[in-house]
Amino acid sequence: MTETKFFGGLELSKRVHHAIMDMGFEEPSPIQTQAIPLLMQGKDVIGQAQTGTGKTAAFGIPIVEMVNPRLRTVQALVLTPTRELAIQVAEEIAKIGRLKGIRTLPVYGGQPIDRQIKALRQGVQVVIGTPGRLLDHISRKTLRLDRLQIVVLDEADEMLDMGFIEDIESILQETPEERQTLLFSATMPDPIQRLARRYLRQPEWITVSRDELTVPSIEQVYYEVREKDRLDALCRIIDSIDMTQVIIFCRTKKGVDDLMNSLQARGYGAEGLHGDLSQSQRDRVMKKFREGTVEILVATDVAARGIDVDNVSHVVNYEVPQDPESYVHRIGRTGRAGRSGVAITLILPREYRQLRLIEKLAKTSITRTELPSLADIAERQKEVINDKLRLFMEEGSLDIYRRMVEDLVKEFDPLDIAAAALKLNLDFGEDELETESGMEFGNTGARPGMVRFFMNVGRQDNVGPREMVQFISEEAGVPGSMIGNIKLHDRFSFVEVRDEVAEKVFYCLQRTNLRGRRVNVEPAKGRSIR
């Protein structure tokens, strides 16, 4: 009999449970709680959920539980709209199934098909791919679906927008009638509903509703950082702010442990809080934090629920939360009992779109801020030292130190003695945090200080300069003044943006739609503009 363990209220095999614990999951998300039991019962399911709700694990866990690793045939098929999503889904399912020996394979255009054919011949249990490349393999008979048990249509509305609906139907017609089918879509337009009625058998509907999010009235800012500079950036921020207590959020238990150890190694008083701690350990950490003997608490979302400490001045999202609900719950730990509070988020370039999604769905505004400079940190240290000196002088009890100074005054100026004492205990250091310009676009043929992008939309899409400016401004969250020359052609356009926002624009416009057209953005080739 297979040994089982519980993940929240879900009963999973020991190997799958161990794998998802290693991935940092602490409890199932709402979509996982609803979808996994239905899929394990063999039911067809329609799930309406946004990106970032944990839906990949919602179908990935049942797939791994149901697939037989001893059979070297394709037993599960996942259709995705883009190669990026195919790779991401394949990686996550591989992590979930690693202890069971489940083999996954992403197939998509742009990669040599021979490599994919070789992998299929060697035997895989789960295939994740884009519709066009999947059809190619089916027509070549390199992908056989006669032993298929489950089909997943992931982000079906996006596949509809990209014109894949006929390809999807062609693929489904090649699968066994007795298969199990799961369809995920953020929206449910008529073509998707018709597809569901035709190919799903008495499906169960799941909707992950987004409650009205109430964002607390606190200051919300974000800093743009590079992956390798994230810890240094955090330390700079801590050193420059006037904080009482701060909660720093990480996504996983391992992330909490790693960051806590790094902060302690740098001399910060930090403690960690996550699901692996016993109740006595948790109580000990929270007692220190409530009493103020520890100023920094590093925590996961789950572990921080229910924390009610009124004196938290700052919340830091060291890693961007996966959904707007988590963001609102995190930042609600500060600004309590009528006090002011600040929510700080560190974002990597690839996370711009997730930040924009949080702003949109949480109906809030998060302001971009420059990282504190060395001068800012030095100024803050001076203020702290001055306050401590005033306190020491008010308290008195300086006799032993006065005698030391009396001896030195015979040789040196009192002002020099005081300055030397400060120097002995202070080290403003050098500015060691690397300043990077970010993504290098090279010569794009733009004017100085600008970057020129190629976009695959033009006059035939009923797009004019004003619509283009509005689209870029809204999607990337940059002011119109940052957008320069726009040159429209029938089927494509060239757009200039200021170099300081170019990386943000590039990432934010990926996988967007303008006038119903899927937008492709890439740096233009260098040439002079007439």
C-alpha positions in Angstrom: 0.0 0.0 0.0 1.4 3.4 -1.0 2.2 5.6 2.0 0.4 9.0 1.9 0.8 12.4 3.5 -1.5 15.4 3.7 -0.8 18.7 1.9 -3.3 21.0 3.6 -6.4 18.8 3.3 -5.2 17.0 0.2 -4.0 13.4 0.5 -0.9 12.8 -1.6 1.6 10.0 -2.1 4.7 10.3 0.1 7.0 11.0 -2.9 4.9 13.8 -4.4 4.4 15.3 -1.0 8.2 15.3 -0.4 8.8 16.9 -3.8 6.4 19.8 -3.3 7.8 20.4 0.2 11.2 20.7 -1.3 9.8 23.2 -3.8 8.8 25.4 -0.9 5.0 24.9 -0.9 3.5 25.2 2.6 -0.2 24.8 1.8 -2.4 24.5 -1.3 -3.7 27.6 -3.1 -7.5 27.9 -3.5 -7.4 26.6 -7.1 -5.3 23.6 -6.0 -7.7 22.8 -3.1 -10.6 22.7 -5.5 -9.1 21.1 -8.6 -6.9 18.4 -7.3 -9.6 16.2 -5.6 -11.8 16.4 -8.8 -9.0 15.5 -11.1 -8.0 12.6 -8.8 -11.6 11.3 -9.1 -11.2 11.3 -12.9 -13.6 14.2 -13.6 -13.3 16.7 -16.4 -12.7 20.2 -15.0 -13.0 23.8 -16.3 -11.0 26.2 -14.2 -11.4 30.0 -14.5 -8.3 31.5 -12.9 -5.7 34.2 -13.5 -2.0 33.6 -13.9 -0.2 33.4 -10.6 -2.9 31.4 -8.7 -0.9 28.2 -8.6 -2.8 26.5 -11.4 0.3 24.7 -12.9 0.5 22.6 -9.7 -3.3 22.2 -9.7 -3.0 20.0 -12.7 0.7 19.0 -12.3 0.2 17.2 -9.0 -2.7 15.0 -10.3 -0.8 14.2 -13.5 2.2 13.0 -11.5 0.0 11.0 -9.2 -1.8 9.3 -12.1 1.0 8.7 -14.5 2.8 5.3 -14.5 6.6 5.9 -14.8 7.1 2.3 -15.8 5.3 2.9 -19.1 7.5 4.7 -21.6 4.5 6.2 -23.4 2.9 9.6 -23.4 0.1 9.5 -20.8 -0.5 13.3 -20.3 -0.5 16.2 -22.8 -0.5 19.9 -21.9 -1.2 22.5 -24.5 0.2 26.0 -23.9 0.1 29.2 -26.0 3.8 30.0 -25.9 7.2 28.3 -25.8 8.1 30.2 -22.6 5.0 28.8 -20.8 5.7 25.3 -22.2 9.2 25.4 -20.7 7.9 26.8 -17.4 5.2 24.1 -17.0 7.6 21.3 -18.0 10.1 22.4 -15.4 7.5 22.5 -12.6 5.9 19.1 -13.5 9.4 17.7 -13.6 10.1 19.0 -10.1 6.9 17.6 -8.8 7.6 14.2 -10.4 11.3 13.9 -9.8 11.0 11.3 -7.0 8.7 9.2 -9.1 11.0 9.2 -12.1 8.5 11.0 -14.3 10.0 12.3 -17.6 8.6 15.5 -19.1 9.4 17.0 -22.5 8.5 20.5 -23.8 8.0 20.7 -27.5 7.8 24.0 -29.4 8.8 25.8 -32.5 12.3 27.4 -32.8 14.0 24.3 -31.4 15.4 21.6 -33.7 12.7 19.0 -34.2 15.2 16.2 -34.4 16.2 16.7 -30.8 12.5 16.4 -29.8 12.0 13.3 -31.9 14.9 11.6 -30.3 13.6 12.4 -26.8 10.1 11.1 -27.7 11.6 7.8 -29.0 13.5 7.4 -25.7 10.2 7.5 -23.9 8.5 10.3 -21.9 5.3 10.3 -19.9 4.3 14.0 -20.0 4.5 16.2 -23.1 4.0 20.0 -22.9 3.9 22.0 -26.1 2.5 24.6 -28.4 -0.3 23.6 -30.8 1.7 24.1 -34.0 4.7 21.9 -33.0 2.4 19.3 -31.4 0.5 19.0 -34.7 3.8 18.7 -36.6 4.8 15.7 -34.4 1.4 14.1 -34.8 1.5 14.4 -38.6 5.0 12.8 -38.5 3.7 10.1 -36.2 6.6 10.9 -33.8 4.0 11.7 -31.1 1.6 8.9 -30.4 -1.4 9.6 -28.2 -3.1 6.2 -28.1 -2.2 5.6 -24.4 -3.1 9.2 -23.4 -5.0 9.6 -20.1 -5.3 13.3 -19.5 -5.2 16.5 -21.7 -4.8 20.0 -20.3 -5.6 23.2 -22.2 -3.6 25.9 -20.3 -4.5 29.5 -20.8 -7.1 28.6 -23.4 -8.2 32.2 -24.0 -4.6 33.2 -25.0 -4.5 30.3 -27.4 -7.7 31.6 -28.9 -6.3 35.1 -29.2 -3.3 33.7 -31.0 -5.5 31.8 -33.6 -4.8 28.3 -32.3 -8.5 27.2 -31.8 -8.5 25.0 -35.0 -5.2 23.5 -34.1 -6.5 22.6 -30.6 -9.5 20.9 -32.1 -7.3 19.0 -34.5 -5.2 17.7 -31.6 -8.1 16.8 -29.5 -9.6 14.7 -32.3 -6.4 12.6 -32.3 -6.8 11.7 -28.6 -8.7 8.8 -27.1 -12.4 9.5 -26.3 -12.0 8.1 -22.8 -9.4 10.7 -21.9 -9.8 13.2 -19.0 -9.8 16.8 -20.0 -9.0 20.0 -18.1 -9.4 23.5 -19.4 -7.9 26.6 -17.7 -8.8 30.1 -18.9 -8.7 33.5 -17.3 -11.8 34.5 -19.3 -14.6 32.4 -20.9 -15.4 33.9 -24.4 -18.0 32.1 -26.5 -15.5 30.1 -28.6 -13.9 28.7 -25.5 -17.3 27.7 -24.1 -18.2 26.0 -27.4 -14.9 24.1 -27.3 -15.6 23.0 -23.7 -19.1 21.8 -24.6 -17.8 19.8 -27.5 -14.8 18.1 -25.9 -15.4 17.9 -22.2 -17.7 15.4 -20.5 -20.0 16.8 -17.8 -17.2 19.1 -16.5 -17.0 20.5 -13.0 -16.6 24.3 -13.0 -14.1 25.9 -10.7 -13.8 29.7 -10.3 -11.1 31.3 -8.2 -12.9 34.6 -7.5 -10.9 37.6 -6.7 -12.4 39.3 -3.7 -12.4 43.1 -3.7 -9.0 43.9 -2.5 -8.6 46.7 0.0 -5.1 48.2 0.0 -4.1 49.9 3.3 -3.3 53.6 3.1 0.5 53.2 3.3 3.4 54.4 1.2 4.2 51.8 -1.5 7.5 51.9 -3.4 9.6 49.6 -5.5 13.3 49.3 -6.4 14.6 47.8 -9.6 17.5 45.5 -8.8 19.6 42.8 -10.5 19.5 39.2 -9.3 23.0 39.2 -8.0 22.7 42.6 -6.3 19.4 41.8 -4.5 21.0 41.2 -1.0 23.3 44.2 -1.3 20.3 46.4 -2.3 18.3 45.1 0.7 21.1 46.0 3.1 21.4 49.4 1.6 17.7 50.0 2.1 17.8 48.8 5.7 20.8 50.9 6.5 19.2 54.1 5.1 15.6 53.9 6.6 14.4 55.0 10.0 12.7 51.7 11.0 11.4 50.3 14.2 10.7 46.8 13.0 10.5 45.2 9.6 9.0 42.1 8.1 10.8 40.7 5.0 8.8 38.3 2.8 10.3 35.4 0.8 8.3 32.9 -1.3 9.8 29.7 0.1 11.1 28.2 3.4 14.5 27.8 1.9 14.5 31.4 0.8 13.7 32.5 4.4 16.6 30.4 5.8 19.1 31.6 3.2 18.2 35.3 3.6 18.1 35.1 7.4 21.6 33.5 7.5 23.0 36.1 5.0 21.6 39.0 7.1 23.0 37.5 10.4 26.4 37.0 8.7 26.4 40.7 7.9 25.6 41.6 11.5 21.9 42.3 11.3 19.6 41.0 14.1 17.3 38.8 12.0 15.1 35.8 12.7 13.2 33.5 10.4 9.6 32.3 10.5 8.2 29.5 8.3 6.2 26.3 8.4 9.0 23.9 9.4 9.4 25.5 12.8 7.9 23.8 15.8 5.3 25.8 17.8 7.9 26.4 20.6 10.4 27.8 18.0 7.7 30.0 16.4 6.7 31.3 19.9 10.3 32.1 20.7 10.8 34.0 17.5 7.6 35.9 17.8 8.3 36.8 21.5 11.7 38.3 20.4 10.0 40.3 17.6 7.1 41.6 19.7 9.5 42.7 22.5 11.7 44.4 19.9 14.9 42.5 20.8 14.9 41.4 17.1 14.2 44.1 14.5 14.0 42.0 11.4 11.7 39.1 10.8 12.1 37.1 7.6 8.9 35.1 6.8 6.9 33.2 4.2 3.4 34.3 3.4 1.8 31.4 5.3 3.9 31.8 8.4 3.2 35.5 8.6 -0.6 35.1 8.6 -2.1 36.2 11.9 1.0 38.3 12.9 -0.5 41.3 14.7 2.4 43.5 15.8 1.5 47.2 15.9 5.0 48.5 15.7 6.0 47.2 12.2 7.2 50.3 10.3 8.2 48.6 7.1 7.3 45.5 5.0 9.8 44.4 2.3 8.8 42.1 -0.5 12.3 40.6 -1.1 10.7 38.4 -3.7 7.6 39.6 -5.6 4.4 37.8 -4.4 2.7 35.5 -7.0 -0.7 37.2 -6.8 -2.3 40.5 -5.7 -4.0 38.9 -2.7 -0.6 37.9 -1.3 0.7 41.4 -1.9 -2.2 43.0 0.0 -1.9 40.5 2.9 1.8 41.1 3.1 1.7 44.9 3.2 -1.2 44.9 5.6 1.3 43.9 8.3 2.4 47.5 8.5 0.5 50.8 9.1 -1.5 49.2 11.9 -3.4 50.9 14.8 -3.4 54.2 13.0 0.4 54.3 12.5 2.2 55.1 9.2 3.9 52.4 7.3 5.9 51.8 4.2 5.8 48.8 1.8 8.9 48.1 -0.2 9.2 45.7 -3.2 12.4 44.6 -4.9 11.8 43.6 -8.5 13.9 42.0 -11.2 13.5 43.1 -14.8 11.5 40.0 -15.8 9.0 40.8 -13.0 7.8 44.1 -14.4 4.6 42.6 -15.8 3.8 40.8 -12.5 4.1 44.2 -10.7 1.8 45.8 -13.2 -0.7 43.0 -12.7 -0.6 43.6 -9.0 -1.2 47.3 -9.4 -4.1 46.7 -11.8 -6.0 44.1 -9.8 -5.3 45.6 -6.4 -6.2 49.0 -7.8 -3.2 50.6 -6.3 -0.1 52.6 -7.3 3.5 51.5 -6.5 6.0 54.2 -7.0 9.5 53.6 -8.5 12.3 54.8 -6.2 16.1 55.1 -6.7 18.2 52.9 -4.4 19.8 54.8 -1.6 23.3 56.1 -2.3 26.3 55.8 -0.1 25.8 59.4 0.9 22.2 58.6 2.0 23.5 55.7 4.2 26.2 57.9 5.7 23.7 60.6 6.5 21.5 58.2 8.2 24.4 56.8 10.2 25.3 60.3 11.3 21.8 60.9 12.6 21.8 57.7 14.6 25.1 58.4 16.2 24.1 62.0 17.1 21.0 60.7 18.7 23.0 58.1 20.7 25.5 60.7 21.8 22.8 63.0 23.0 21.2 60.2 25.0 24.6 59.2 26.6 25.2 62.8 27.6 21.8 63.2 29.1 22.2 59.9 31.1 25.6 60.9 32.5 27.8 58.1 34.0 30.7 59.2 31.8 33.4 59.6 34.5 35.7 56.9 33.3 35.6 58.3 29.7 36.1 61.9 30.9 39.3 60.8 32.6 40.5 59.3 29.4 39.7 62.5 27.5 41.4 64.7 30.1 44.7 62.9 29.4 44.4 63.4 25.7 43.4 67.0 25.9 46.9 67.8 27.1 48.2 66.9 23.7 45.3 67.3 21.2 42.4 69.6 20.4 39.1 68.4 22.0 37.3 68.6 18.7 39.9 66.3 17.1 39.6 63.8 20.0 35.8 63.6 19.5 36.2 63.2 15.7 38.8 60.4 16.2 36.4 58.6 18.7 33.7 58.7 16.1 36.0 57.4 13.4 37.0 54.6 15.7 33.4 53.4 15.8 32.2 54.4 12.3 33.2 53.1 8.9 31.2 54.7 6.1 33.1 52.4 3.7 33.2 52.6 -0.1 30.4 52.1 -2.5 30.7 48.5 -3.4 27.3 47.9 -4.9 27.8 47.6 -8.7 25.8 50.0 -10.8 24.6 48.2 -13.9 22.8 49.8 -16.8 20.7 46.7 -17.1 19.9 45.0 -20.4 22.2 46.0 -23.2 20.2 46.8 -26.4 23.2 47.8 -28.5 22.9 50.1 -31.5 19.2 50.3 -32.4 19.5 53.3 -34.7 17.9 55.6 -32.1 18.8 59.1 -31.1 21.2 59.6 -28.2 19.6 58.6 -24.9 16.9 56.5 -26.6 16.3 52.9 -27.6 14.3 52.0 -30.8 12.0 49.0 -30.8 10.4 47.1 -33.7 6.7 46.2 -33.2 4.6 44.0 -35.4 1.6 46.3 -35.4 1.0 49.2 -37.8 -1.6 51.2 -39.7 -3.4 48.2 -41.0 -4.3 47.4 -37.3 -6.0 50.9 -37.1 -3.2 52.1 -34.8 -2.1 55.7 -34.8 0.7 57.5 -32.8 -1.7 58.5 -30.1 -3.0 54.9 -29.6 0.6 53.7 -29.6 1.7 56.2 -26.9 -1.4 55.3 -24.8 -0.8 51.6 -25.2 2.9 51.7 -24.1 2.2 54.1 -21.3 -0.6 52.0 -19.8 1.1 48.6 -20.3 4.6 49.6 -19.1 3.5 52.3 -16.6 5.8 54.9 -18.0 4.8 58.6 -18.7 4.2 59.6 -22.3 7.1 62.0 -22.1 9.4 59.0 -22.1 8.2 57.9 -25.5 9.9 59.5 -28.5 9.7 59.2 -32.3 7.0 56.8 -33.6 7.3 55.7 -37.3 4.2 53.8 -38.5 4.2 51.5 -41.5 1.3 49.3 -42.8 2.2 46.2 -40.9 4.9 47.2 -38.4 6.2 50.2 -36.5 9.4 51.7 -34.9 9.1 53.3 -31.5 11.7 55.1 -29.5 11.7 55.2 -25.7 14.1 56.7 -23.2 17.0 54.3 -22.3 16.2 54.5 -18.6 12.8 52.8 -19.2 13.7 50.7 -22.3 14.2 47.5 -20.3 10.9 48.0 -18.5 9.0 48.7 -21.8 10.6 45.6 -23.4 9.5 43.2 -20.6 6.1 44.7 -20.1 5.0 44.6 -23.7 5.7 40.8 -24.1 2.5 38.7 -24.6 0.3 41.8 -24.8 -2.5 42.6 -27.3 -3.1 45.8 -29.2 -6.3 46.1 -31.3 -6.7 42.3 -31.0 -3.2 41.7 -32.4 -0.6 39.8 -30.4 2.3 42.2 -30.0 5.9 41.2 -30.7 8.6 43.6 -29.5 12.3 43.4 -30.2 15.2 45.8 -30.4 15.4 47.4 -33.9 18.5 46.9 -36.0 20.9 49.8 -36.0 20.5 52.3 -38.8 19.9 56.0 -39.1 16.4 57.3 -38.9 15.3 59.6 -41.7 
